[in-house]
Amino acid sequence: MYARLTQYHVVPEKLSNFQASFQAAVSHAREQRGYRALIALRGDASATSVEIRVISIWNSIEDLQAVEQNFYFYQALAKVMASSKGFPLIEGQEVLAADFGGQPAARDDRSLSAEETQF
């Protein structure tokens, strides 16, 4: 699995607009191949902006990259940026471990050894 992490600096007065744009993005993201989850995390509010980190989870790097080629991605980004200051920091990372509470995990072809499954 792969994740896209995006960090926004949202203008406090526009937080409700940001949340509405996020909710609109969720319904469209669910229609995309390889979509697993979309999470928004709010950091401590400051005087000038509210830090929001958005994490989207995808089955594969190819699924994540395909969404980046989709016009919708840029449309959703523009809507969210209308509530933000500056350009967001965007990065992709491999997900090493995840539990989505009941959704079956994507399997890879490799079997885990007994040592890898011990906590």
N, C-alpha and C positions, 0 to 999 in steps of 0.2 A: 504494500500500500504506500501511497505517497500523499503528502499534505502540501497545501499552499498556505503560507502564513502571510497575512497582510496586516500591517499596523497603520492605523489612521489616527489623526489628531482631530477630533470632532469639536466643532464650536458648540459650547454648552447649550445655547439657545436653539440649536438645530439637531439635538439628540433625538427628538421624536421623528424628525424627517429621516435621519439615519436609520432608525429602527424600522420605519415603514419601508425604506428601500431594501433593507436586509430581508424583511419578510417576503417581499416580492421576489428577491433573488432565490429564496429557499424553494418556492414552488417551481421555478424554472430549473434549478439545479437538480431537483428530483427526476427530471425528465432526461438528464444527460447520462450517457453510457458511463458506467464505472463509478457513479456517485455513491458515497457512503454516508457522509455527514457534513454539516455546516454549523459552526459554533462561533458565537461572538462573545468575547470576554471584555469586561469593562475594568480598566485600571482605576486607580484613585483619581478623582477629579482635581484638576488644578485651576488656577484663576483664568488661564487663557484657553485651555482645551481639555477635552476628555480623551484619554487614550483608550482606543478600542483595538483589540486584536481579533481578527477573523481567521479561523482555521477551517479549510475545506479539505475533506479526506476523499481520496480516489483509489480505486482498485489498483491502478497501475500508472506509471509515468506517462504512458501513451494516452490514457484517459484524461489525465490532468492537462497534457499538452494539447489534446484535441479541443478541450473547452477553451483554451487560450486562443484557438483559431476561430472560435465562434463569435459572431458579431454581438451576440447577447452579452458575452463576458465584458466587452468594452462598454456596452450600453449600461450594464449594471454598475460597472466601475465608475462611470461618469455620474450616475445618479448618487452614489454614495459619496463621491468626491465633492459634490455640490454642498454637502454638509461638513466638509473637512477643510483643514488648513494645510496647504502644501500637498505634495504628491506622496502617496503612501509608500512605505517600504514593503516590497513584495519578494518573497523567497520561497523556493520549493525544498522540501526535505523528505527523506525516506522515513516512513513510520516503522519503528522497530518493534513496537508492541502496542496493542489496543484492545479494548473490550467495550463493545457498544451495547451491552446488556441485552443479549438475546439474538442479535443479528449474527448469523454464521460468519465466521472469519474467512477471508479469502485464503484459499490453500495454495501453497506452492508445491513444486514437485519434490522438494527435499524433505526427508524424514528427520525429525529431531532426535538427538541422542538422549539417553536418560539424564545425563548431566545438564543438558540444555533445558530440560523441563523441571528441574529442581529449583526451588526458591529458598 
